[in-house]
């Protein structure tokens, strides 16, 4: 990228980011406002539209809508609504690393969608199931579910459902080092996205993965082209985190290309966007990445300063994982500098943090499990009511059939008596 193009891209970013963010928030707010006064059918449709976006903005708020939708499902005895809450709860459980619980929720939804032959939702469910197993490190099982998602997309006859797992299948092939097949999947996916409207953010992700593909093969020029294209799409969307990720990708490529000055500039730009976005977690990550850069070019004092800034941000919003990661790198810097006393003091802090982390993780797991188990109990009770209603309906139907047979049998018996009577009378005559 030329110096002039870099400058124009940077200036263009500030012109579009605020509008893009505002527009995305407006769309979600519109859905949420409509949801509050909607009937159960409309709530079901609205939830499907906003649940994934809300999950990325506020992971806890989504529980309010899941619980509300579940109450509607129980009140109206709607299995389809219960299935949708299972589908919506899975990402929350996945975010809390409760992969087995998330898998159980989705498999429950799959069971219902198979019963009603809803191929589009089956494609969605299997795609999320694949993501869960991918994140938990079970690549083979992930691939199986992604292929199932694609199969149901074909059955549904809609290209957009066939494309759901293609990006994820490319990730798996990239993970295995099957670069040619991963490239074919990505080219097909990008071709589809270019034909559709409103796919800019997904195009940014697709080009970023293509950049990663070339980076893994040490083809830095092609990697840079794809990361730059990804960045241009990210700027159009106007999502600050995506822009920051784009600059981080460019910084990594420039680092491997030994363009260290430009790499530093991109890491600084990524940090500036994270600060503008005001998400503490990603601000800490921005400082951490800069620390890694300075450590990579053997500027230990600068590395230490940025790791300490990352640690401070982690302390400000009470994130123990961020604090631990920063302390580990601070310990490595002290080791490189030969400062044994400070290294030992830092290691003691890490041990103390590790104990706190275990307690915190246990508390989070219990909370997420409670949410899942409460929903399971409600689902069982609701399904019991539905089954009871079905049984009552069957009993009424069988009674009606039995009564009809009694009437028919009565007519047949009466007819038989009449025929016998007439035959006897005829014989007597």
N, C-alpha and C positions, 0 to 999 in steps of 0.2 A: 504494500500500500504506500503511495507517495505521501510526502509530508503534507501537501495541500489536501489530499483526499482524507488523511487522518484528521486534519483540522476541521474540514467541512463536516465529516461524520460526527465529530465531537460536538460542534455547534448545533447540528441538526438534532442531536439527541435531546438537548435541553428544550428545543422547540416542540417536540412531540411527546415527551415522556409524561408530562403533567396531564395532557389531554387523554393519552392512552390509559393511564391509571384511573382517571376520573370516569371514563367511559365504561371500563370493566367493572368498577364499583357500582355505577348506576345500574348496569344490567343485573347484578346480583341483588341490589336493593329492590329493584322492581319485582323480581321473583319473590323475594321474602315478604314484601308488602302484600302481594297478591295471595300468598300462601295463608296469611293470617285470617282472611275472610273466605277462603275457598272451601268447597265441599270436598268430600273424601276423594272423589275421582280426580278433581282438579289438583288437589294436594299431591296425589300420587305422581301426576305428570310433572308438576313443578319441582318436586323433590328430585326426580331423575335429572332434571336440567341443571339444578344448582348445587347438588350435593358434592360433586368433585371439585368445583371452584371454591366452595365454602371450606372444604377440607384443607385446601392449600392456604387459605387466609386465616382461618381460626379453627384449629383442630378440635377444640372443646365445644364450641357453639353448635357444631353439627349434632351433638348428642341431644340437644333440646328438640331438634326437628325429628330425629330418629324416634325419640320417646313419644313425641306428639303423634307422629304418623302411626306408631305402633298402637297407641290408645285408640286411634280412629279405626285401625284394623280390627282390634278386639271388639270395640263397640258395635261395629257393623258386620262382624264375623266375616272378614274379607281375607282369605288366604293370600290373594295377590298383593295386598298391602303389607302383610307380615313378611312375605318373600322379599319385597322391596326394602324393608327395614334391615333384613339380614344382609342384603346386597350392600346397603349404605353403611352398615356398621363395620364391615370387613376392613375398609381402609383405616378406620380409627384404631382397630385392634392391631393391624399391621404396623401402624406408626408407633405403637407401644411394644413392638417386637413380640406380640402374642400371635405367632404365626399359626399355631395349631388351632387356637380359638377362631381366628379369621377364616381359616380353611373350613372349619366346622360350620360357620355361619353361611359361607358361600355354597357349601355342599347341600345345606338345607334348602337354600334358594334354588339350586340346580334341580333338586328333587321335584319341587313344585313346577318349575318351568318345563321340565320334561313331561310332567303329567298333562299340562295344558298345551304342550307343543309350541312354546314360544321360543322360536329359534334365535331371534335377535337378542333376547335377554340371556339365552344360553351362551351365545357368542361373547357377550359382555362378561358373564360370570366366569367362564373358562379363561378369558384374558386376564382378569384380576387374580384368579387362582394361580395362573402361570407366573404373574409378577410376585406373588407371595413366596412361591417356591424358589424363584430366582433370587430374591433378596435373602432368603434363608440358606442359600448356597446349594440347593438341590437342582442342578442345571438340567439333568435328564428328565425329572418330573415336570419341571417348568416347561420344557420343550413339548412334552406330551400334551399339557393343557393348552399351550399356545396353538398347537396343531388342531386340537379339538375346537378351539375358538374359531380358527380359520374354516374348519369343516362346517360348523353351524352357520358361519357367515355365507358360505357357498349355498347351503340349503335355503337360507333366508332369501337368497337371490339379490342381495344388495351389496354393491362394491364396498361401501363404507364399513360394513361389518366384516368383510373379508380383509380389509386393510387394518382393522383393529390390532391384530397380533403381529403384523408384518414387521413393524419397527422393533418389537421385542424379540422376534425370531432372529433379526439381524444382530441384535445385541448378544444373543447366545452364540451365534456363529463367530462374531468378533471375539468373544470370550475364549472360544476354542481355537482361534487362530485360522479359521476358515474364511480368509479375507475375500476371496472371489465370490463366494455364495452370499456373504454379508453385503458385499457391494451390489450384487444383483437385486437383493431384497430392498436395499435403500434406494436404488435408482428407480425401482418400480413404485416404491412408496412416495418418493419425491415427485414422480410423474403424476401420480394420482392427486397429491396435494395441490400441485400447480393448476389442475383442472377445476378444483373446487374453490368455493368462496370461504373466507374466514378461517383459513388454515395457516396464517402467517406464523403463529407461535409454534405450531407443529413443524413447519418448514425450518424454523430456526433450530429446533431440536434435531431434525433429520440431518441438516448440514453439519451440525456440531458432531453428530455421531460419525458422519462421513469423514470429518476432520480427524476424529480420534482414530478411525480406521487407517488413514494415511500416516498419522503420527506413530502408531504402533509398528508400521512398516518402515519408519524413518524416512518417509518421503515428505520432507518438511515443507517444500514449496506447495505441494498439493494440499497438505494439511492446512497451511496458512490461507490458501484460497477458499477452502470450505469453511474454516472458522470465520473468515472475514464475511463471507456470504451469510453465515449464521448470524453474525453480529448485525448486519444490515437489516435482516428480518426482525431481530430482537428490538432494534431501535424503532422500527415501524410499529410494533406492538406496544411499546412503551412500558414494559414491565421492568422495573429497576433491577430486580434479582437476575433476570435473564440477561440484561445488558452487562451486569457485573460478571456473570459467568462467561459471557462472550469475551470480555477483555481478559479474564483469567486464562481462557483457552489460548488466546493470542499470545499472552505473556509466556505460557509454557512452550509454545512452538518456537518463539524467538529465543528462549533460553536454550533449548536443544540445538537451535541453529547458531548458537554462540553470539547472538546479537544482544548482549547483556544490557546495554543502555536502554534499548527499545523495550526489552522484557521488563525492566524496572518501571518504565513509564506506564506500561499496560497494567502491571500489578497495582501501581498507585491509582490509576484511573478506576480499576475495579473496586478498590477500597473507597474511593470518593463516592461511587454510586451506592455502595453498601451503607455508607454514612448517611447519604441523602435518603435512602430507603428507611433508615432508622430501625432496622431489625438487628437487635443486639447480637444474636447468634451469628449472623453473617458478617457483622462488623468485626467480631472477634476472629472469624475465619479469614477476613481480609488482612488483618494484622498478622495472623499466623502464616498466611501465604507469603507475605513480605518477609517475615522472619526466615522462612525456608529459602527464599531467593537470596537474601544476604548471607545465609549460612552456605549456600551453594557456591557463592563467589568469594567465600572466606572473609567476609566483613563481619566478624563476630560481635563487635560492639553494637552495630546496627541491628544484627539479628536479635541480640539480647533485648534491646529496646522494644522491638516489635512484639516479641514473645511476651514481654512484661505488659505491654499494652493489651494484648489479647487476654492475658490473665486478669487484668484489671476489669475489662469489660465483662468477662465471665463472672467475676465476683459481684459486679453491679447488678446483674440479673439472676444471680444465684444458680448458674448452670455448672454443676460439678464436673461434667464431662469435658466442657471447654477448659475449665481450670486445670484438670488433670493433664489434658493434651499439651497445654501451654507449659506446665511445670516440667513435663517430660523433656520438652525441647530445651527449656532453660537449663535443666540438669545436663543435657548433652553439650550445651555451650560451655558451661562451667568445666566440664570434663576436658573439652578441647583446649580451654584456656589454662588448664592445670590448676584450677581453683578448687581444691579438694574440700575445704571446709564448707564453702557455699553449696557445693554439689551434695554433700551429705545432708545439710540443712534442708535442701530442696527435696531430696529423696524422702526425708521424714515427713514433709508436708504431703507428698504423694501417697504415702502409706496411710496417713490420717484421712485423706480425701477418699481413698479406696474404701475404707470402712463406711464412710458416710454415703458413698455411692451405692453400696450394697443395700443399706437401709432404705435409701430413696427408691431404688429400683424395685425392691420388694413391695413398698407402699404403692407405687404406680401399677405394678402387676396386679395387686389385690384389687385396686380400684377398677382397672379395666376388666378384670375377671368378673367383678361384681356386676358391672354393666352388662356383660355378655350373659352371665347366669340369670340375671333378672329378666333379660329378654327371652332367654330359653324357657324359663318358668312360665312367663306370660304366654309364650307361643304354645307350650304344651297344654296349658289350660284352655287357651283359645281353640286349639285344634281339637281338644276334647269336646268342647261345646259344639264345634262344627260337626265332628263325628257323631255326637249325640243327636244333633238335628238331622243329619243324614240317616241315622238309624231310625229315628222317629218317622221320617219321611218314607223310608223303606217299609216300616211296619204298616203305616197307613196304606201304602201302595199294595203290599201283600194282602192286607185285610180286604181291600177293594177287589183284588183279583179273586180271593177266596169267596167273597160274597157273590161276585159275578158267577163263579163256577157253581155255587149253591143254587142260584136262580136257574142257570142253564140246566144243572142236574135235575132240579125240580120239574122243569118243563119236559125234560127227556123222560123222567119217571112217569109223569102224568100222561104223556103221549103214549108210553108203553102200556099203561093200564087201560087207556081208551082202546088201543089196538087189540089187546088181549080180550077185552070185554066184547068188542065187535066181532072178533073171531069166534068166541064161545057162543054168542047169540046167533051167529050165522049157522054154526054147527047144529045147535038145538032146533033151529027152524028146518 
